[in-house]
Amino acid sequence: MSLFHLLLIAIIQGITEFLPVSSSGHLILLPNLTGLADQGQVIDGAVHVGTLAAVMLYFRKDVALMFGGLPRLLTGRIDTEGARLAFLLIVATVPVILFGLFLALTGLDDAMRSITVIGWTMLGFGLLLYWFDQKGAETKRSADWNLRDAIRMGLWQALALIPGTSRSGAAITGGRALGYTRTEAARISMLMSIPTIIASGVFIAGEVIAEADAQAARDGAIAALFAFLSALLALTLMMRLLRSVSFTPYVIYRVILGVILLWIAYA
């Protein structure tokens, strides 16, 4: 792949990963709308790893707390804040792993990489985000996150495996539906991305090693680096804006893009 193509993919991924507009949907649209070659799952996975590094750096205190609690969790004790956070994040990741395996084994993951699917999910899940963001209470903070809420938000996150849904958007929608504030719903959603992207990265790394594809590994490393830089910038800006702005601008973007894609698909 050319350097320009890799940079384009990395910037799109970095900007859209943490915004509720679906990074995977945009990555699928890129070859469909521009005629560029499909970057494939390896590059998709690599840029997600780049954004993983960005979210871990941004939420480094929470990440340190989580990893610090893992030893106690591994001994069966959930008696510290760190162990509790690690446990809830693992629980929230189970639905997306199970649904992901189902899609991979049935071949539906490739079948859904279409403009039509992305158009409908952009539109439908955008309206869902707007509804719960406007109607949802703002009574809960991250300290209130419990096992039941982790399971529910995990189920919302699993839906994001359908292209165009948006992992962050689905998890944020679930958080707002449960009554978490905008900033806290976004924060929990970002933390939920860590084990999810780690699982994806391990799978992709296994593919690259198994194929002994040095070119794919090089391209993936370049894409991951630039995805990290753009994601860190986008994440910083979004978390600052959420203090004074709702999710409505992202919803408007999703609805407009969804309508355009459906017009293209059915024209």
HELIX and SHEET records of a PDB file:
HELIX    1   1 LEU A    3  THR A   16  1                                  14    
HELIX    2   2 SER A   23  THR A   34  1                                  12    
HELIX    3   3 GLY A   40  TYR A   58  1                                  19    
HELIX    4   4 ARG A   60  LEU A   74  1                                  15    
HELIX    5   5 GLU A   81  THR A  106  1                                  26    
HELIX    6   6 LEU A  108  ALA A  111  1                                   4    
HELIX    7   7 ILE A  115  LYS A  135  1                                  21    
HELIX    8   8 SER A  142  ASP A  144  5                                   3    
HELIX    9   9 LEU A  147  LEU A  159  1                                  13    
HELIX   10  10 ARG A  167  ALA A  177  1                                  11    
HELIX   11  11 ARG A  182  GLU A  211  1                                  30    
HELIX   12  12 ALA A  214  LEU A  241  1                                  28    
HELIX   13  13 THR A  248  TYR A  266  1                                  19    
END                                                                             
